[in-house]
């Protein structure tokens, strides 16, 4: 987008999808209220005839508009710098830095810092630090380091601290994860849906796989050393809840998940779960929302690494031009999912 000009059609589309990647590139002037906002402002969207787009805030103010007190459009650059500073501080610290230290670093209040960091990354600073330690732990385990050594190298103060904190995040203990799910029982079943055959698998913690057109062999590829068992009493209720979620997406079902990924992947997945039913986001929008605006391709890879379709709704991500993009289980299923949610 030209820094001195605004493509009104592109700007309107970005505003409608609340695409954070456009924050700072233009502001939205609402003539009926006399204010101007970020494209991602959470306020109710005005009518098209009441909107005018400005490349710079100064232009909006010259037209007699004032800054929105809800989204604070003039703080975009400062917010981005604060989030980057916190990420760098967390990455450089031996343990997780205290929130008040991060607040002093950025000049923000504790509450405001928490809010903008979670808005841009999908995680609180503490959750981001935990995710970073878990990511380092996984890298160490993949490189053949012993579990105990990996725990301390990742920045955990003690083994007990890891099992209390990171064990919950990973869903499985470190040794089980390292051995491909050995010792974990995974119940599964295939069921007919209006979208075609659907496979659902779950541990005792929650759903670990939801896919279309796959079977036991595919599940075995994901969990090569787990004990795979069909059905089961408690599993049947969970299966019914999953089917209901797929067939009636507008109803909240609060289905537990047992997934594992890198800190980046989990940030992407959390951002996907924040997209309302029936709405879509662009890959660049997701990248911007997690504080990694240049990681558009990595967002696509994180989408592809998602084993829990629908429940982690990667089908709600489309290209910036509004076209469907790809989908692991075919564009027809992606289209049907979006139509089902929008209806």
C-alpha positions in Angstrom: 0.0 0.0 0.0 1.4 3.4 -1.0 2.3 5.3 2.2 0.5 8.5 0.9 -2.5 6.8 -0.7 -5.1 4.3 0.4 -6.8 1.7 -1.7 -10.3 2.0 -0.4 -11.5 -1.4 -1.4 -8.4 -3.1 0.2 -8.8 -0.9 3.3 -12.5 -1.8 3.6 -11.7 -5.5 3.3 -9.0 -5.2 6.0 -11.3 -3.3 8.3 -14.1 -5.8 7.9 -11.8 -8.7 8.8 -10.1 -6.6 11.5 -6.7 -7.5 9.9 -4.0 -6.3 12.4 -1.3 -6.5 9.7 -2.8 -3.2 8.3 -2.5 -1.4 11.7 -0.2 1.6 11.2 -0.6 1.6 7.4 -3.8 3.6 7.4 -6.6 4.8 9.8 -10.3 4.4 9.4 -12.3 7.7 9.7 -15.9 7.4 10.8 -17.6 10.6 9.8 -20.8 9.8 11.7 -19.0 9.7 15.1 -16.1 12.0 14.4 -13.4 9.5 15.3 -10.6 7.6 13.6 -9.5 4.0 14.4 -7.1 1.3 13.6 -8.2 -1.2 11.0 -8.4 -3.9 13.7 -10.5 -1.8 16.1 -13.0 -4.1 17.9 -15.8 -1.5 17.8 -18.9 -2.2 15.8 -18.3 -1.6 12.1 -20.0 1.6 10.7 -21.9 1.8 7.4 -19.7 2.1 4.3 -21.0 5.5 3.4 -19.9 6.9 6.8 -16.3 5.7 6.3 -13.3 7.5 4.9 -9.7 6.1 4.9 -6.6 8.2 5.6 -3.0 7.2 5.0 -1.9 9.0 8.2 -3.5 10.1 11.4 -2.5 13.7 10.8 -4.8 13.7 7.7 -7.7 12.4 9.7 -7.2 15.0 12.4 -6.9 17.7 9.7 -10.4 16.6 8.6 -11.7 17.2 12.1 -11.6 13.7 13.5 -10.2 12.6 16.9 -8.4 9.4 17.9 -10.5 6.5 19.2 -10.0 6.0 22.9 -10.7 2.2 22.5 -8.0 1.2 20.0 -5.6 4.2 20.4 -4.5 4.3 16.7 -1.6 6.6 17.4 0.1 4.0 19.7 0.6 1.3 17.0 4.4 1.8 16.7 4.9 2.1 20.4 2.9 -1.1 21.1 4.9 -3.0 18.5 8.1 -1.9 20.0 7.0 -2.8 23.5 5.9 -6.3 22.4 9.3 -6.9 20.6 11.2 -5.7 23.7 9.3 -8.1 25.9 9.9 -11.0 23.5 13.6 -10.2 23.4 13.8 -9.9 27.2 12.0 -13.3 27.7 14.3 -15.0 25.2 17.5 -13.5 26.8 16.5 -14.2 30.4 17.7 -17.4 32.2 14.3 -17.8 33.8 11.0 -16.0 33.1 11.4 -12.3 33.9 8.9 -10.8 36.3 6.0 -8.8 34.8 6.9 -5.7 36.8 10.4 -5.8 35.3 8.9 -6.0 31.8 6.5 -3.1 32.6 9.5 -0.9 33.6 11.3 -1.9 30.4 8.4 -0.8 28.2 7.0 2.1 30.3 3.5 0.6 30.3 1.4 -0.3 33.2 1.2 -4.0 34.2 -2.4 -4.3 33.0 -1.9 -2.5 29.7 1.3 -4.5 28.9 -0.6 -7.8 29.5 -3.4 -6.6 27.2 -1.3 -5.5 24.2 1.1 -8.5 24.5 -1.8 -11.0 24.5 -3.6 -9.1 21.8 -0.5 -9.3 19.5 0.8 -12.8 20.4 -2.3 -14.6 21.7 -0.3 -15.4 24.9 0.5 -13.6 28.2 4.2 -12.9 28.8 4.3 -15.7 31.3 2.7 -18.2 28.9 5.1 -17.1 26.1 8.0 -17.8 28.5 6.6 -21.2 29.3 6.1 -22.0 25.6 9.7 -20.9 24.8 11.0 -23.3 27.5 8.9 -26.1 26.1 10.1 -25.4 22.6 13.7 -25.5 23.8 13.0 -28.7 25.6 11.6 -30.4 22.5 14.6 -29.3 20.4 16.9 -30.8 23.0 15.0 -34.1 23.2 15.0 -34.4 19.4 18.8 -34.0 19.5 19.2 -37.0 21.7 19.9 -35.1 25.0 18.7 -36.9 28.2 15.4 -35.8 29.7 17.1 -34.4 32.8 19.7 -32.5 30.9 17.1 -31.2 28.5 15.0 -29.9 31.4 17.8 -27.8 32.8 19.1 -26.7 29.5 15.6 -25.4 28.6 15.6 -23.1 31.6 13.5 -25.0 34.1 14.7 -24.5 37.7 14.1 -28.1 38.6 12.7 -31.4 37.2 9.6 -31.1 39.5 9.0 -27.6 38.1 9.0 -29.0 34.6 6.5 -31.7 35.4 4.3 -29.2 37.1 4.4 -26.6 34.3 5.6 -27.9 31.0 4.2 -31.4 31.4 0.7 -29.9 31.4 1.6 -27.9 28.3 3.0 -30.8 26.3 0.1 -33.1 27.3 2.5 -36.0 27.8 5.5 -36.3 30.0 8.9 -35.6 28.5 10.0 -39.2 28.3 6.7 -40.4 26.7 6.9 -37.6 24.2 10.4 -38.5 23.3 9.4 -42.1 22.7 6.7 -41.4 20.2 3.7 -41.7 22.6 4.9 -44.9 24.2 2.7 -45.8 27.2 -0.2 -43.6 26.2 -3.6 -45.0 25.2 -5.4 -43.4 22.3 -9.0 -44.2 21.7 -10.3 -43.6 18.2 -13.3 -44.1 15.9 -14.4 -43.2 12.4 -17.9 -41.7 12.0 -20.0 -40.5 9.1 -20.8 -36.7 8.9 -22.3 -34.4 6.4 -18.7 -33.6 5.4 -17.8 -37.2 4.8 -16.0 -39.8 6.9 -14.4 -38.2 10.0 -11.8 -39.8 12.3 -11.5 -38.7 15.9 -8.8 -39.8 18.4 -8.3 -38.8 22.0 -6.1 -39.5 25.0 -7.5 -39.3 28.6 -6.7 -35.5 28.4 -8.6 -34.6 25.3 -8.9 -34.8 21.5 -5.5 -35.3 19.9 -6.6 -35.9 16.3 -9.6 -34.9 14.1 -9.3 -35.6 10.4 -11.4 -36.4 7.3 -11.0 -39.4 5.0 -8.3 -41.0 7.2 -8.0 -44.3 9.1 -6.0 -46.3 11.6 -2.8 -46.3 9.4 -2.8 -42.5 9.3 -3.3 -42.3 13.1 -0.4 -44.8 13.6 1.8 -42.5 11.6 1.1 -39.7 14.1 1.4 -41.8 17.2 3.7 -44.6 16.2 4.2 -46.1 19.7 0.9 -45.3 21.4 -1.6 -48.0 22.3 -4.4 -47.4 19.8 -7.8 -48.7 20.8 -11.2 -48.4 19.1 -14.1 -46.8 20.9 -14.5 -47.0 24.7 -17.2 -45.9 27.1 -16.0 -42.4 28.0 -14.8 -41.9 24.5 -18.3 -42.3 23.0 -19.6 -39.2 24.8 -16.6 -37.2 23.7 -17.1 -38.5 20.1 -20.7 -37.3 20.3 -19.6 -33.8 21.4 -17.1 -33.6 18.6 -19.7 -34.6 16.0 -22.1 -32.0 17.4 -19.4 -29.4 17.2 -18.8 -30.2 13.5 -22.4 -30.3 12.6 -23.6 -27.3 14.7 -20.6 -25.0 14.9 -22.6 -22.1 16.3 -23.1 -23.9 19.6 -20.2 -23.8 22.1 -19.2 -27.4 23.1 -16.0 -26.7 25.1 -14.2 -29.9 23.9 -10.8 -30.5 25.7 -7.7 -30.9 23.5 -4.5 -32.7 23.9 -2.1 -31.2 21.3 1.5 -30.4 21.3 3.6 -28.1 19.2 6.3 -25.5 19.3 5.7 -22.2 21.0 5.2 -20.6 17.5 2.7 -23.3 16.4 0.7 -23.1 19.6 0.6 -19.3 19.3 -0.9 -19.7 15.8 -3.4 -22.3 17.0 -4.5 -20.1 19.8 -5.0 -17.2 17.4 -7.1 -19.5 15.1 -9.4 -20.4 18.0 -10.1 -16.7 18.6 -11.6 -16.3 15.1 -15.4 -16.1 15.5 -17.6 -18.6 13.7 -18.3 -17.7 10.1 -15.4 -15.2 9.9 -12.0 -15.6 8.2 -8.5 -14.2 8.6 -5.6 -13.9 6.2 -2.3 -15.7 6.7 -0.6 -12.3 7.0 -3.2 -11.2 9.5 -2.5 -14.3 11.7 1.2 -13.6 11.5 0.7 -10.0 12.6 -1.6 -11.0 15.4 1.1 -13.2 17.0 3.7 -10.6 16.6 5.5 -12.2 13.7 4.4 -10.1 10.6 7.1 -11.5 8.3 6.3 -15.2 9.2 3.5 -15.7 6.7 4.9 -18.9 5.3 5.6 -20.2 8.8 1.9 -19.6 9.7 1.0 -21.7 6.7 3.3 -24.5 8.0 1.7 -24.2 11.5 -1.7 -24.6 9.9 -0.5 -27.7 8.1 1.0 -29.1 11.4 -2.5 -28.9 13.0 -3.8 -32.5 13.6 -7.1 -31.3 15.1 -9.2 -30.0 12.2 -12.3 -27.9 13.0 -11.6 -27.7 16.8 -8.5 -25.7 15.9 -10.1 -24.0 12.9 -7.4 -23.7 10.3 -10.2 -23.7 7.7 -10.9 -20.1 8.7 -7.6 -18.9 7.2 -7.7 -17.6 3.6 -5.4 -15.7 1.3 -5.1 -11.9 1.5 -7.1 -11.6 -1.8 -10.0 -13.5 -0.2 -9.6 -16.7 -2.2 -9.7 -20.0 -0.3 -6.1 -21.1 -0.3 -5.2 -24.7 0.5 -6.7 -27.2 3.0 -5.3 -30.6 4.0 -8.6 -32.3 3.5 -9.6 -30.6 0.2 -11.1 -27.2 -0.6 -14.7 -28.7 -0.9 -14.6 -29.6 2.8 -13.1 -26.2 3.7 -15.9 -24.5 1.7 -18.6 -26.6 3.4 -17.2 -25.8 6.9 -17.3 -22.1 6.2 -20.8 -22.2 4.7 -22.0 -24.3 7.7 -20.6 -21.7 10.1 -21.9 -18.7 8.2 -25.4 -20.1 8.1 
